[in-house]
């Protein structure tokens, strides 16, 4: 282990932590994991560089440690297990499955999540951070014991929590929500067939079309349908030929990242002064969309996925 970062709750110092304090620290670490993984994934995709792998959640192992400076005894909690150890003999080993190493935590998303954690609406805060917990679980490799299929189910659960899925018609809700929240005239569209024997048809943008594919994959996994690793790979009609290395899990990371950033942006948590900047604009909604694109743009990602119309695609 090369580096250990100490976390404390406000000014409590070495005082024992209550469950609510540990939960806040856990959520702060989840914010670091989510933003680091998602931003590194975004960088790799928009540069079409598969060797630029993101870190895994295993790179951010969190231990809760209890000790008294007056003696050499200590207790370390890892998950639900409490271990009694001695100072000087305890060893914290680095997991092998930490993922890529070329990454850095993005500053603005972390600031937005910090504002949400400290002063955001309580219901919104609970929804966002419970969804991040599932995102983190989806990115724990557990030394290779976690399958891609399990990660798909966990990412689907993250979307369910973040977007507040209904009890029934979940696939339709997912598709329609993505089509609405990630709407743009720049995006290509495609006809989605669904219902019995594909009799129903719906024209949606390509992010929404992917949402239908992803949730169908999740349903096939949980209902025990025959599958292989090939089902995890993502391809689309207009996708760049040299970007065939992408998977549904990678696309899920990108869409989930954009949805969280948009949620923070819409609530003035990502850019605190955005309300003052847009209040006097003639087209307030259009100006806000332009600001989001400027600060958090995903257009280069969409270009790699083949989701943007060719005549308007830009490499800048």
C-alpha positions in Angstrom: 0.0 0.0 0.0 1.6 3.3 -1.1 -0.9 5.7 0.3 -3.6 5.8 3.0 -5.9 8.8 3.3 -7.4 9.5 6.7 -11.1 10.6 6.8 -12.8 12.1 9.8 -16.3 13.6 10.4 -16.2 17.4 10.7 -14.4 18.3 14.0 -14.9 15.0 15.8 -11.2 14.1 15.5 -10.6 10.7 17.2 -14.1 10.5 18.8 -16.1 7.4 18.0 -18.3 7.6 14.9 -22.0 7.1 15.1 -23.7 5.1 12.2 -24.9 8.3 10.6 -21.3 9.7 10.6 -20.0 6.5 9.0 -22.7 6.7 6.4 -21.7 10.2 5.4 -18.0 9.2 5.1 -19.1 6.2 3.0 -21.0 8.4 0.7 -18.1 10.8 0.3 -15.9 7.8 -0.7 -18.7 6.6 -3.1 -18.6 10.1 -4.7 -14.9 9.8 -5.2 -15.3 6.3 -6.7 -18.1 7.2 -9.0 -16.6 10.4 -10.4 -13.2 8.9 -10.8 -14.5 5.7 -12.6 -17.0 7.6 -14.8 -14.7 10.4 -15.8 -11.9 8.0 -16.7 -14.3 6.0 -18.8 -15.5 9.1 -20.5 -11.9 10.1 -21.3 -11.1 6.7 -22.7 -14.2 6.6 -24.9 -14.0 10.1 -26.3 -10.4 9.4 -27.2 -11.2 5.9 -28.4 -8.3 4.5 -26.3 -9.2 1.2 -24.7 -5.8 1.1 -22.9 -7.0 4.1 -20.8 -8.8 1.9 -18.3 -10.6 3.4 -15.4 -9.9 2.4 -11.8 -12.2 -0.1 -10.1 -14.0 0.4 -6.8 -11.5 -1.9 -5.2 -8.9 0.9 -5.5 -10.8 2.8 -2.8 -11.0 0.3 0.0 -12.5 2.0 3.1 -11.6 0.8 6.6 -13.1 2.2 9.9 -10.4 2.2 12.5 -10.8 2.6 16.3 -7.8 3.2 18.4 -6.6 4.9 21.6 -3.4 6.9 21.4 -2.4 5.8 24.9 -2.0 2.1 23.9 -1.1 -0.1 21.0 -4.4 -1.8 20.5 -6.7 -1.0 17.6 -9.9 -2.3 16.0 -10.5 -2.2 12.3 -13.9 -2.6 10.7 -14.0 -3.9 7.1 -17.5 -4.2 6.0 -19.5 -5.9 8.8 -16.5 -7.5 10.4 -14.5 -6.0 13.3 -10.9 -7.1 13.7 -8.8 -6.7 16.8 -5.2 -5.8 15.9 -2.0 -4.3 17.3 -0.4 -1.1 16.1 2.8 -2.0 14.3 1.6 -5.5 13.3 -1.4 -4.5 11.2 -0.9 -4.6 7.4 -3.2 -3.1 4.8 -2.6 -4.7 1.4 -3.5 -3.2 -1.9 -5.9 -5.3 -4.0 -4.6 -6.6 -7.3 -7.9 -5.6 -9.1 -7.5 -1.8 -8.9 -8.0 -1.2 -12.6 -6.2 1.5 -14.6 -3.8 4.0 -13.1 -3.9 6.9 -15.6 -6.8 8.9 -14.0 -7.5 11.8 -11.7 -10.6 12.7 -9.7 -12.6 15.4 -11.6 -12.9 18.5 -9.5 -16.4 19.9 -10.5 -18.4 16.7 -10.2 -16.9 16.1 -6.8 -17.8 19.6 -5.7 -21.4 19.1 -6.9 -21.7 15.9 -5.0 -20.3 17.5 -1.9 -22.9 20.3 -2.1 -25.6 17.6 -2.6 -24.3 15.7 0.4 -24.1 18.7 2.7 -27.0 20.9 1.8 -29.1 19.3 -1.0 -32.7 18.4 -0.7 -32.9 15.3 1.6 -35.0 13.2 -0.8 -32.9 14.0 -3.8 -29.7 13.4 -1.7 -31.0 10.0 -0.6 -31.9 9.0 -4.1 -28.7 10.1 -5.7 -26.4 8.5 -3.1 -28.3 5.2 -3.0 -27.9 5.0 -6.7 -24.2 5.7 -6.4 -24.0 2.8 -3.9 -25.2 0.4 -6.6 -22.8 2.0 -9.1 -19.9 1.3 -6.7 -21.1 -2.3 -6.2 -21.2 -2.8 -10.0 -17.5 -1.7 -10.2 -16.2 -4.0 -7.4 -14.3 -6.8 -9.2 -13.6 -8.8 -6.0 -10.4 -10.2 -7.5 -12.2 -11.5 -10.6 -15.1 -13.2 -8.8 -17.7 -10.7 -10.1 -19.2 -11.5 -13.5 -20.2 -8.9 -16.1 -23.8 -10.2 -15.9 -23.9 -9.4 -12.2 -22.5 -5.9 -12.9 -25.3 -5.3 -15.5 -28.0 -6.1 -12.9 -26.4 -3.8 -10.4 -26.1 -0.9 -12.9 -29.7 -1.5 -13.9 -30.6 -1.1 -10.2 -28.6 2.1 -10.1 -30.7 3.5 -12.9 -33.9 2.3 -11.2 -33.0 4.2 -8.0 -31.8 7.3 -9.7 -34.7 7.6 -12.1 -37.4 6.3 -9.7 -38.7 3.5 -11.8 -42.3 2.5 -11.5 -43.4 -1.0 -10.3 -44.5 -2.0 -13.8 -43.6 -1.2 -17.5 -40.0 -0.5 -16.4 -38.4 -0.9 -19.8 -40.9 1.5 -21.4 -40.3 4.0 -18.6 -36.5 3.8 -19.0 -36.7 4.4 -22.7 -39.1 7.3 -22.5 -37.1 8.9 -19.6 -33.8 8.7 -21.5 -35.4 10.0 -24.7 -36.7 13.0 -22.8 -33.8 13.8 -20.5 -31.1 13.3 -23.2 -33.0 14.9 -26.0 -31.2 16.8 -28.7 -31.8 17.6 -32.4 -28.2 16.4 -33.0 -29.0 12.8 -32.1 -29.9 10.1 -34.5 -33.1 8.2 -34.0 -34.2 4.6 -34.6 -37.4 2.7 -34.5 -37.7 0.5 -31.5 -39.9 -2.6 -31.8 -41.5 -4.1 -28.7 -44.5 -5.9 -27.4 -45.7 -9.3 -28.5 -43.8 -10.3 -31.7 -42.5 -6.7 -31.9 -45.9 -5.4 -33.1 -45.5 -2.1 -31.4 -43.1 0.6 -32.7 -41.6 3.7 -31.2 -39.2 6.3 -32.7 -36.6 7.3 -30.1 -33.1 8.7 -30.0 -30.2 6.3 -29.9 -29.4 6.8 -26.2 -33.1 5.8 -25.5 -32.8 2.9 -28.0 -29.7 1.7 -26.1 -31.7 2.0 -22.8 -34.2 -0.5 -24.2 -31.4 -2.9 -25.2 -29.7 -2.6 -21.8 -32.9 -3.2 -19.7 -33.8 -6.2 -22.0 -30.4 -7.6 -21.3 -30.9 -7.1 -17.5 -34.3 -8.9 -17.7 -32.7 -11.9 -19.7 -30.0 -12.2 -17.0 -32.3 -12.2 -14.0 -34.8 -14.6 -15.7 -32.1 -17.1 -16.5 -32.1 -16.8 -20.3 -29.2 -18.4 -22.2 -26.4 -15.8 -22.6 -22.7 -15.5 -23.4 -20.1 -12.8 -23.0 -20.9 -11.7 -26.5 -24.2 -10.3 -25.3 -22.2 -7.8 -23.2 -20.6 -6.2 -26.3 -22.2 -3.1 -27.6 -22.5 -2.3 -31.3 -24.6 0.2 -33.3 -25.2 0.8 -37.0 -23.2 4.1 -37.1 -20.6 3.3 -34.5 -17.0 3.9 -35.6 -15.3 0.8 -36.8 -12.3 1.3 -34.5 -14.6 1.6 -31.5 -16.0 -1.9 -31.5 -14.3 -2.6 -28.1 -17.2 -0.9 -26.2 -19.6 -2.9 -24.0 -23.0 -2.2 -22.6 -21.4 -1.7 -19.2 -19.2 1.1 -20.6 -22.2 2.8 -22.2 -24.1 2.4 -19.0 -21.3 4.2 -17.1 -21.5 7.1 -19.6 -25.3 7.5 -19.5 -25.4 7.2 -15.8 -22.6 9.8 -15.4 -24.5 12.2 -17.7 -27.8 11.7 -15.8 -26.2 12.4 -12.4 -24.4 15.5 -13.7 -27.6 16.8 -15.3 -29.4 16.2 -12.0 -26.8 18.2 -10.1 -26.8 20.9 -12.8 -30.6 21.3 -12.9 -30.6 21.8 -9.1 -27.7 24.4 -9.3 -25.4 22.1 -7.3 -22.9 21.5 -10.1 -22.5 25.2 -10.9 -23.9 27.2 -8.0 -24.3 30.5 -9.9 -26.0 29.0 -13.0 -29.4 30.3 -12.0 -28.1 33.9 -11.9 -26.4 33.4 -15.3 -29.6 32.1 -17.0 -32.4 34.1 -15.3 -32.2 37.0 -17.8 -31.8 34.9 -20.9 -34.5 35.0 -23.6 -34.3 31.3 -24.1 -33.5 30.2 -20.6 -33.8 26.4 -21.2 -31.7 26.7 -24.4 -29.0 28.7 -22.6 -28.9 26.1 -19.7 -28.5 23.3 -22.2 -25.6 25.2 -23.9 -24.0 25.8 -20.5 -24.2 22.1 -19.6 -22.7 21.2 -22.9 -19.9 23.7 -22.3 -19.0 22.4 -18.9 -19.9 18.7 -19.1 -20.3 18.0 -22.8 -20.7 14.4 -24.0 -20.8 15.2 -27.7 -17.4 13.6 -28.4 -18.6 10.4 -26.6 -21.7 10.4 -28.8 -19.5 10.8 -31.9 -17.6 7.6 -30.9 -20.8 5.7 -30.3 -22.2 6.9 -33.7 -25.2 8.6 -31.9 -24.8 12.1 -33.4 -25.9 13.1 -36.9 -22.9 13.1 -39.2 -23.5 16.5 -40.7 -23.4 18.1 -37.2 -20.7 15.9 -35.6 -17.7 17.8 -34.3 -14.3 16.6 -33.1 -13.6 19.7 -31.0 
